[in-house]
Amino acid sequence: MISISKNSIKQTLKQYLYEYRHIFKKRSFNIFYWLILSILA
C-alpha cells in the first residue's frame, strides 16, 4: 500500500474544500470541515 502522511491528506482536503467553500455558509463549512477532520483522525 502507498503510505500518505496525515498532514498531506489534511492539506489536500483543506485545499479542495476551500475551493467549494462558497457552497456553504461559513458556520456550516466550519462544522463540515471539522467533522471530516475528526473522521480522518
Residue frames as qw, qx, qy, qz and C-alpha x, y, z in Angstrom:
[[0.000, 0.886, 0.465, 0.000, 0.00, 0.00, 0.00],
 [0.345, 0.537, -0.042, 0.768, 1.05, 3.58, -0.58],
 [0.426, -0.562, -0.488, 0.514, 1.66, 5.46, 2.64],
 [0.116, 0.667, 0.165, 0.717, 0.48, 9.07, 2.69],
 [0.234, -0.067, -0.556, 0.795, 1.08, 11.27, 5.71],
 [0.048, -0.707, -0.680, 0.190, -1.98, 12.58, 7.52],
 [0.098, -0.642, -0.018, 0.760, -0.75, 16.15, 7.12],
 [0.045, -0.123, 0.655, 0.744, -0.62, 15.70, 3.37],
 [0.059, -0.484, -0.848, -0.207, -4.17, 14.35, 3.34],
 [0.123, -0.741, -0.466, 0.468, -5.39, 17.23, 5.51],
 [0.099, -0.484, 0.238, 0.836, -3.70, 19.84, 3.30],
 [0.011, -0.088, -0.774, -0.627, -5.17, 18.36, 0.13],
 [0.113, -0.599, -0.793, 0.012, -8.62, 18.05, 1.69],
 [0.135, -0.691, -0.275, 0.655, -8.48, 21.60, 3.05],
 [0.051, -0.303, 0.439, 0.844, -7.44, 22.98, -0.35],
 [0.069, -0.283, -0.849, -0.441, -10.24, 21.06, -2.05],
 [0.148, -0.676, -0.688, 0.218, -12.86, 22.20, 0.46],
 [0.123, -0.582, -0.073, 0.800, -11.79, 25.85, 0.27],
 [0.013, -0.032, 0.615, 0.788, -12.41, 25.76, -3.47],
 [0.280, -0.446, -0.750, -0.401, -16.03, 24.78, -2.79],
 [0.175, -0.252, -0.591, 0.746, -16.45, 26.94, 0.30],
 [0.252, 0.010, -0.126, -0.959, -18.92, 29.25, -1.46],
 [0.491, -0.272, -0.746, -0.358, -21.45, 26.39, -1.34],
 [0.520, -0.464, -0.652, 0.300, -21.53, 26.55, 2.45],
 [0.241, -0.919, 0.008, -0.313, -22.32, 29.30, 4.88],
 [0.199, 0.648, -0.617, 0.399, -19.24, 29.98, 6.98],
 [0.551, -0.379, 0.577, -0.469, -20.57, 28.24, 10.08],
 [0.949, 0.153, 0.158, -0.227, -21.79, 25.19, 8.18],
 [0.669, 0.605, -0.404, 0.151, -18.47, 24.99, 6.35],
 [0.045, -0.606, 0.671, -0.424, -16.50, 25.03, 9.59],
 [0.756, -0.182, 0.486, -0.399, -18.67, 22.30, 11.14],
 [0.919, 0.378, -0.026, -0.107, -18.34, 20.21, 7.99],
 [0.449, 0.684, -0.520, 0.243, -14.57, 20.72, 7.86],
 [0.259, -0.500, 0.706, -0.430, -14.03, 19.67, 11.49],
 [0.886, 0.019, 0.305, -0.348, -16.35, 16.71, 11.03],
 [0.832, 0.496, -0.245, 0.038, -14.21, 15.47, 8.14],
 [0.204, 0.646, -0.632, 0.376, -11.01, 16.01, 10.14],
 [0.564, -0.363, 0.587, -0.454, -12.41, 14.10, 13.10],
 [0.955, 0.200, 0.097, -0.199, -13.29, 11.18, 10.82],
 [0.689, 0.581, -0.381, 0.205, -9.73, 11.12, 9.44],
 [0.143, -0.697, 0.570, -0.411, -8.10, 11.42, 12.86]]
